[in-house]
Amino acid sequence: MLKFESVAMRYADGTQALGGVSLQVPAGQFCVVLGSSGAGKSTLLRMANGLVKPTQGTVQVEGVRIAADSLSRIRPRIGMIHQQFNLVLRSTVAQNVLAGALPGMPTWRALLGLFSDVARRKACELVESVGLQEQHLLRRVSELSGGQQQRVGIARAFMLDPPLVLADEPVASLDPRTSHDVLALLRTQARERGTTVLCSLHQIELACEFADRIVALRHGEVVFDGAPGAFDPTVFDAIYGRAPAAAAPGRPEVHGTEPEAVLPLHTGVLELAP
């Protein structure tokens, strides 16, 4: 489904963000990329939708290589969920969710905002499915809480039923309880549709709870690739350079600020006027 083949990224100043990473994520898998800041997580995700071009290696989505001449075909097949939500705060929830349909529309219709009735119904269904209510549809996004805004972001990402969703630190700006709820919602939405998810996180406990598979990076290299149950203090040490004291297998404790402290995590057809 998603294939990274010996991808590397080295910037002009010599900084290496990724060094020859090879990775295959099969269809329907919820794969979490774990690591500290600067480990290369965001670079890897951005390569998957063509926002970063590797200096070495290739990336394929559904057998199609990510390149300048394939982006227009590939991007409608990829949903994005962002750390800072990337919503238009002055626009309504409905408008933000409908924006997820833009990559699949002709340019002239997109510029005029001419969404089909099918798209409008789909937006309403998605708003309901992520736990928001009918009254939220015409509410400005700026009036919502952070958790509600990320629910809007998830609804937007699924507007075109993409086979792949990339979630770049989707809960980094949320409190622990809301983080748990948002990841539970993302996993539910993905499983209902058979969607592949590549999600970067800092929080070890959330990764162990929600991932089918964890891929851990350190200094741009893969240092762990396996099931959450195999994640133990030895793996923690390989990722962060030290093992936490008295950590239980599969659920290591985290002390201090390296990595972020982690704490334990939830989530209608409505009518939308044109």
Backbone torsions as a table, in degrees:
resi	resn	phi	psi	omega
1	MET	NA	-60.2	177.8
2	LEU	-122.9	125.6	-174.1
3	LYS	-133.8	122.8	171.3
4	PHE	-106.2	124.6	-178.0
5	GLU	-119.8	103.9	177.3
6	SER	52.1	43.4	-177.3
7	VAL	-80.0	137.0	178.0
8	ALA	-137.2	152.2	176.7
9	MET	-138.4	115.3	177.1
10	ARG	-125.1	124.2	-177.7
11	TYR	-82.4	166.8	-175.0
12	ALA	-58.5	-29.3	-179.7
13	ASP	-83.1	3.5	177.8
14	GLY	96.6	-8.9	179.1
15	THR	-66.1	130.1	178.3
16	GLN	-103.1	115.2	178.8
17	ALA	-85.9	-36.6	176.9
18	LEU	-139.3	145.1	-179.1
19	GLY	-129.3	88.0	173.4
20	GLY	65.1	47.8	-178.6
21	VAL	-84.0	128.7	173.8
22	SER	-118.6	131.2	-171.9
23	LEU	-160.7	135.4	173.5
24	GLN	-123.0	129.7	179.0
25	VAL	-114.0	111.1	-177.0
26	PRO	-72.6	163.1	-178.9
27	ALA	-58.7	135.3	175.2
28	GLY	85.1	-3.3	-177.8
29	GLN	-83.7	141.5	172.3
30	PHE	-100.1	99.7	-174.8
31	CYS	-107.2	123.5	178.3
32	VAL	-102.0	130.3	173.0
33	VAL	-97.5	118.4	-173.2
34	LEU	-113.6	147.6	176.6
35	GLY	162.5	165.1	179.7
36	SER	-76.1	172.7	178.0
37	SER	-60.1	135.7	-179.7
38	GLY	85.3	4.3	-178.3
39	ALA	-75.7	-18.9	180.0
40	GLY	112.2	7.8	-176.8
41	LYS	-61.7	-53.3	-177.2
42	SER	-64.9	-36.4	177.7
43	THR	-60.5	-43.0	179.9
44	LEU	-62.0	-46.2	-179.9
45	LEU	-64.4	-40.6	-178.2
46	ARG	-68.4	-25.2	173.9
47	MET	-67.8	-31.5	-175.4
48	ALA	-69.3	-20.9	176.5
49	ASN	-118.1	15.3	172.5
50	GLY	81.6	8.2	178.2
51	LEU	-75.2	-24.3	174.2
52	VAL	-126.0	130.5	178.4
53	LYS	-97.0	122.5	-179.2
54	PRO	-65.7	145.2	174.8
55	THR	-79.3	-11.1	177.5
56	GLN	-153.9	144.4	174.5
57	GLY	88.7	-179.6	-176.2
58	THR	-135.6	157.4	175.2
59	VAL	-126.7	134.7	178.4
60	GLN	-126.7	139.5	173.1
61	VAL	-121.9	120.9	-177.3
62	GLU	51.9	39.6	176.9
63	GLY	80.8	-1.4	179.7
64	VAL	-102.7	126.7	-179.3
65	ARG	-72.6	134.5	176.5
66	ILE	-72.3	115.8	179.8
67	ALA	-154.4	169.0	-176.6
68	ALA	-56.7	-38.0	-176.1
69	ASP	-84.1	-2.6	179.6
70	SER	-114.1	-6.7	-174.2
71	LEU	-61.6	-38.5	-178.3
72	SER	-64.5	-27.2	178.1
73	ARG	-86.1	-33.1	-172.4
74	ILE	-84.0	-40.8	-172.0
75	ARG	-61.1	-35.2	174.2
76	PRO	-63.9	-14.8	-179.6
77	ARG	-93.3	3.2	-176.9
78	ILE	-126.8	122.2	173.9
79	GLY	-93.1	148.0	-179.1
80	MET	-124.4	135.3	172.6
81	ILE	-124.5	126.5	-168.9
82	HIS	-108.4	156.5	178.3
83	GLN	-61.4	-44.7	-178.5
84	GLN	-98.4	20.8	173.4
85	PHE	73.4	-38.9	179.0
86	ASN	53.2	43.9	176.4
87	LEU	-101.5	159.3	174.8
88	VAL	-88.9	104.9	-169.4
89	LEU	-63.1	-32.0	-176.9
90	ARG	-82.8	-10.3	179.2
91	SER	-92.3	164.6	-177.7
92	THR	-78.9	166.6	174.4
93	VAL	-57.3	-46.1	-179.4
94	ALA	-59.1	-44.0	-179.5
95	GLN	-65.1	-39.2	179.3
96	ASN	-67.4	-40.6	179.2
97	VAL	-67.9	-42.1	178.2
98	LEU	-60.8	-27.9	179.1
99	ALA	-59.5	-23.1	177.3
100	GLY	-65.8	-16.9	179.0
101	ALA	-87.7	-10.2	-173.7
102	LEU	-59.3	-40.5	-179.1
103	PRO	-61.3	-20.4	-179.9
104	GLY	-98.5	8.6	-176.8
105	MET	-108.1	151.6	170.9
106	PRO	-59.7	147.9	-175.0
107	THR	-56.5	-42.2	-175.5
108	TRP	-65.8	-37.2	177.9
109	ARG	-70.6	-37.3	178.5
110	ALA	-63.2	-43.7	-178.8
111	LEU	-63.7	-33.6	-178.9
112	LEU	-90.8	-5.1	-179.2
113	GLY	66.2	34.5	-177.0
114	LEU	-91.0	82.4	179.8
115	PHE	-85.7	142.2	179.9
116	SER	-72.4	162.6	176.0
117	ASP	-62.1	-33.9	178.1
118	VAL	-62.6	-43.6	179.4
119	ALA	-65.0	-39.0	-179.8
120	ARG	-66.0	-40.8	177.3
121	ARG	-65.9	-39.8	179.3
122	LYS	-62.5	-42.5	178.5
123	ALA	-60.2	-42.7	178.7
124	CYS	-62.7	-43.3	179.6
125	GLU	-63.1	-40.2	-179.1
126	LEU	-69.4	-40.7	177.1
127	VAL	-58.1	-42.3	178.3
128	GLU	-66.5	-40.8	-175.0
129	SER	-68.9	-23.6	178.8
130	VAL	-92.8	11.1	172.0
131	GLY	90.7	11.1	174.6
132	LEU	-94.8	163.6	-173.5
133	GLN	-107.0	169.5	-179.1
134	GLU	-57.5	-35.7	-178.1
135	GLN	-68.6	-16.2	178.4
136	HIS	-75.6	-22.9	-172.6
137	LEU	-53.4	-44.7	-175.8
138	LEU	-101.9	14.5	177.6
139	ARG	-89.6	141.1	176.6
140	ARG	-65.0	142.0	-179.9
141	VAL	-61.5	-31.3	-179.9
142	SER	-61.6	-18.2	-179.0
143	GLU	-88.1	-3.7	-176.0
144	LEU	-94.8	158.0	173.0
145	SER	-73.1	168.8	178.5
146	GLY	-59.9	-42.1	178.9
147	GLY	-64.6	-39.5	177.3
148	GLN	-66.0	-39.5	178.3
149	GLN	-62.2	-40.0	179.3
150	GLN	-70.7	-27.4	172.4
151	ARG	-63.6	-39.7	175.2
152	VAL	-61.9	-42.0	178.4
153	GLY	-61.3	-38.7	178.0
154	ILE	-67.6	-44.0	177.8
155	ALA	-59.3	-44.4	178.9
156	ARG	-60.1	-41.1	-177.0
157	ALA	-63.0	-26.9	-176.5
158	PHE	-98.8	8.8	-176.8
159	MET	-58.9	-36.6	-178.3
160	LEU	-101.3	15.9	-177.2
161	ASP	47.1	54.7	-176.6
162	PRO	-68.9	144.4	176.5
163	PRO	-72.5	-15.8	-178.7
164	LEU	-133.0	132.8	173.0
165	VAL	-122.7	130.5	176.2
166	LEU	-106.5	123.8	-179.1
167	ALA	-120.7	107.8	-174.9
168	ASP	-97.6	102.2	-178.3
169	GLU	49.0	55.0	-172.2
170	PRO	-67.9	-14.4	-177.9
171	VAL	-121.1	14.5	-174.9
172	ALA	-62.2	-29.9	-176.6
173	SER	-103.6	14.8	-177.0
174	LEU	-111.8	156.0	177.5
175	ASP	-72.9	163.8	-173.6
176	PRO	-55.8	-45.1	-178.1
177	ARG	-65.1	-44.5	179.6
178	THR	-66.4	-35.7	177.1
179	SER	-59.1	-44.4	178.5
180	HIS	-61.1	-46.1	-179.3
181	ASP	-62.0	-43.5	-177.2
182	VAL	-66.6	-42.5	179.1
183	LEU	-68.7	-35.4	175.6
184	ALA	-62.9	-41.3	178.3
185	LEU	-65.0	-44.7	179.5
186	LEU	-60.7	-44.3	-179.7
187	ARG	-64.7	-40.8	179.2
188	THR	-62.8	-47.6	179.6
189	GLN	-60.5	-40.5	-179.0
190	ALA	-67.9	-42.6	-178.0
191	ARG	-68.1	-35.5	178.3
192	GLU	-63.0	-28.0	-175.8
193	ARG	-108.0	-3.9	-176.1
194	GLY	69.2	28.7	-175.8
195	THR	-82.1	138.2	172.8
196	THR	-80.2	135.1	178.8
197	VAL	-124.3	128.7	169.6
198	LEU	-114.6	113.0	-170.0
199	CYS	-126.5	125.1	176.1
200	SER	-93.6	139.4	-179.0
201	LEU	-142.7	159.6	167.0
202	HIS	-100.7	-30.3	-168.1
203	GLN	-81.1	114.3	-175.7
204	ILE	-64.6	-45.0	-176.3
205	GLU	-63.4	-38.4	177.8
206	LEU	-67.1	-39.6	177.8
207	ALA	-61.3	-44.9	-179.1
208	CYS	-66.5	-31.1	-178.6
209	GLU	-79.0	-37.1	-169.2
210	PHE	-107.2	-21.3	-174.6
211	ALA	-78.2	144.3	164.0
212	ASP	-79.2	-27.7	-175.4
213	ARG	-152.3	142.9	176.7
214	ILE	-117.3	129.3	171.4
215	VAL	-115.9	118.8	-176.3
216	ALA	-107.5	135.8	179.2
217	LEU	-113.1	146.0	169.7
218	ARG	-142.7	124.1	-178.6
219	HIS	51.6	40.0	175.1
220	GLY	78.5	9.7	-179.9
221	GLU	-121.2	147.3	175.9
222	VAL	-76.8	121.2	179.5
223	VAL	-113.2	-8.6	175.5
224	PHE	-156.8	139.4	176.3
225	ASP	-149.5	103.2	-177.1
226	GLY	-176.0	-171.8	-179.0
227	ALA	-74.8	151.5	178.4
228	PRO	-55.4	-33.6	-179.2
229	GLY	-64.5	-19.9	179.5
230	ALA	-88.4	-1.6	-177.6
231	PHE	-81.1	114.6	-177.6
232	ASP	-135.1	-179.2	-178.1
233	PRO	-57.1	-30.7	177.8
234	THR	-64.3	-40.7	177.5
235	VAL	-66.8	-42.7	177.1
236	PHE	-53.7	-44.9	-179.2
237	ASP	-63.5	-38.3	179.0
238	ALA	-65.3	-31.2	-177.7
239	ILE	-84.9	-47.3	-170.8
240	TYR	-108.9	-3.0	174.6
241	GLY	88.9	-0.2	176.6
242	ARG	-158.3	152.3	178.5
243	ALA	-98.4	139.7	177.7
244	PRO	-71.8	148.7	179.6
245	ALA	-71.9	137.6	172.4
246	ALA	52.4	44.9	179.0
247	ALA	-89.5	137.7	178.6
248	ALA	-82.2	142.5	178.2
249	PRO	-54.4	133.8	177.6
250	GLY	79.9	-8.1	-179.2
251	ARG	-150.1	64.8	-174.8
252	PRO	-66.0	145.1	173.0
253	GLU	-77.2	157.9	178.4
254	VAL	-128.8	131.1	-179.0
255	HIS	-121.1	146.4	175.9
256	GLY	73.4	-144.5	-173.1
257	THR	-116.2	8.3	179.9
258	GLU	-126.7	102.8	-3.3
259	PRO	-81.5	-162.2	178.0
260	GLU	-55.9	141.7	174.3
261	ALA	-61.9	139.8	-177.9
262	VAL	-122.4	143.7	179.1
263	LEU	-130.6	159.7	179.5
264	PRO	-59.0	NA	NA
265	LEU	NA	NA	NA
266	HIS	NA	-167.4	169.9
267	THR	-162.7	NA	NA
268	GLY	NA	131.8	163.0
269	VAL	-99.0	129.5	-175.8
270	LEU	-105.6	164.5	179.0
271	GLU	-106.9	137.3	-179.1
272	LEU	-122.2	121.2	-179.5
273	ALA	-69.8	145.9	178.3
274	PRO	-67.2	NA	NA
